[in-house]
Amino acid sequence: MRRVQRDDLVEIRAGKDRGRRGQVRQVIPRNNRVIVTGINMVKRHMQPTQMGAPAGIIEREAPLHESKVAVVCPICDRPSRVGFRERADGVKTRVCRRCDGDID
């Protein structure tokens, strides 16, 4: 189980988008990176391909290192660190370190 998962609401902790919130669109575990919707936008100069993709300057999200984002707790609505706990029924869940509430 990972600390940051797809569809989590996260707050950016460092960089040009510091303080902004967004939804995690993709997690890249091999590189410890995440792609957040609407955050860390970069411009890429693209050439046309045979399949008909548009050419020109295209704006898209670039990956961020997962240490630069903090998961926003749905209970206390503040960014916090993530811990793990095993419930009584044996299921491992993610826990907010601030308010001790379940994130999952």
C-alpha positions in Angstrom: 0.0 0.0 0.0 1.3 3.4 -1.0 1.0 6.7 1.0 -0.3 8.6 -2.1 -2.8 6.8 -4.3 -4.8 7.7 -7.4 -7.7 10.1 -6.9 -6.3 11.4 -3.5 -6.7 15.1 -2.9 -3.2 16.5 -2.3 -1.7 19.9 -1.5 1.6 20.9 -3.1 4.3 21.6 -0.4 7.1 23.0 -2.5 7.7 24.6 -5.9 6.0 27.1 -8.1 2.5 25.7 -7.3 3.0 25.7 -3.5 -0.3 25.8 -1.6 -2.5 24.7 -4.4 -4.6 21.5 -4.2 -5.4 19.0 -6.9 -6.4 15.4 -7.6 -3.8 12.8 -8.2 -4.3 11.6 -11.8 -1.5 9.0 -12.0 1.1 7.4 -9.7 4.5 6.4 -11.0 5.9 4.1 -8.3 9.1 3.2 -10.1 10.3 6.9 -9.9 8.4 7.9 -6.7 6.4 10.5 -8.8 2.8 11.6 -9.1 0.9 13.5 -11.7 -1.6 16.0 -10.3 -4.4 17.4 -12.4 -3.8 21.1 -13.3 -0.5 21.3 -11.3 3.1 21.7 -12.6 2.0 22.6 -16.1 4.8 22.6 -18.7 4.9 23.4 -22.4 6.2 20.9 -24.9 6.9 21.5 -28.6 5.4 18.5 -30.4 5.8 17.4 -34.0 2.9 15.9 -35.9 2.7 12.1 -35.9 1.2 9.8 -38.5 -1.8 9.1 -36.3 -3.0 12.7 -36.6 -1.9 14.1 -33.2 -1.8 17.9 -33.3 1.5 19.7 -33.8 2.6 22.8 -32.0 3.1 23.9 -28.4 1.1 21.6 -26.1 0.6 22.3 -22.4 0.4 19.3 -20.0 1.1 18.2 -16.5 4.7 17.1 -15.5 5.3 14.6 -12.8 6.2 15.8 -9.2 8.2 13.9 -6.6 5.8 12.4 -4.0 7.8 14.1 -1.2 6.5 17.5 -2.5 2.9 16.6 -2.0 0.9 16.0 1.2 -2.4 14.1 1.3 -5.3 16.2 2.5 -7.3 14.4 5.2 -11.0 14.2 4.4 -12.0 14.6 8.0 -9.9 17.6 9.2 -9.4 19.0 5.7 -5.7 19.8 6.3 -2.6 18.4 4.7 -1.0 15.7 6.9 1.4 12.9 6.9 0.1 9.4 6.4 0.4 6.4 8.7 -0.8 2.9 8.5 -3.0 0.9 10.9 -4.5 -2.6 10.8 -8.2 -2.6 11.7 -9.9 -5.3 13.9 -11.1 -7.1 10.8 -7.4 -7.4 9.5 -7.6 -4.8 6.8 -4.6 -2.4 6.5 -5.8 1.3 6.2 -4.1 4.7 5.8 -4.5 7.0 8.8 -4.1 10.8 9.2 -1.3 11.6 11.6 -3.0 14.9 12.7 -6.5 13.8 13.7 -5.9 10.0 13.8 -8.9 9.5 11.3 -9.0 7.0 8.5 -8.2 8.3 5.0 -9.5 5.3 3.2 
